[in-house]
Amino acid sequence: EVQVVESGGGLVQPGGSLRLSCAASGFTVSGNSMSWVRQAPGKGLDWVSLIYSGGSTSYADSVKGRFTISRDNSKNTLYLQMSSLRAEDTALYYCAKMTGLTYYLDSWGQGTPVTVSS
Amino acid sequence: DIQMTQSPSSLSASVGDRVTITCRASQNINTYLHWYQQKPGKAPKLLIYTTFTLQSGVPSRFSGSGSGADFTLSISSLQPEDFATYYCQQSYIPPFTFGGGTKVEIK
């Protein structure tokens, strides 16, 4: 069964850093493209970042230069390193597997919450 | 970046009603358009991908249409379990932006 489980969220002060993890099972992160999507409290979905199976990456303008997506193939885990965090980064962060030639998000985790506050 | 505009932002409907949600892209995105359903406290769930194709297990009362920049999600006969928020997303060019969502509520 395909599954992704996020972890690593928590409370962090503005300007701080946090690393989110997404453990995959039932498939390999190295053989698939993956995304991070976030949702601020009471708001809509906000696409954050992706890593293609080939390794190239892309970021939303709002996080570019502050967030880094990566993966550890040996641990079958996706990461999102977040730095210079701002209050507006407060959200539930979802990891999702991308599938097909059109890269739709077919498997989502339950999310890990990040709160940026002093 | 490609902007995705959904309308309406919310609607009230009764069980059995036909419901239509539209999604407009700020440029041509071919058919690289996907629809997700999200219920309160739950992760989004893929409903329709690449404009037309129903994800496995999704009831046939859901359908998608469109191409270029204008797309539609239709529910032919609304069921109690369909009350949720629906999002479109483009995957033509990164960033793979979402629409603002359409909340479908019970009338």
Interface residues (C-beta under 8 A of the other chain):
Chain A: S35 V37 G44 L45 D46 W47 L50 S58 Y59 A60 D61 Y94 M98 G100 T102 Y103 Y104 L105 D106 W108 G109 Q110 G111
Chain B: D1 T31 Y32 H34 Y36 Q38 A43 P44 K45 L46 Y49 T50 Q55 T85 Y87 Q89 S91 P94 P95 F96 T97 F98 G99 G100 G101
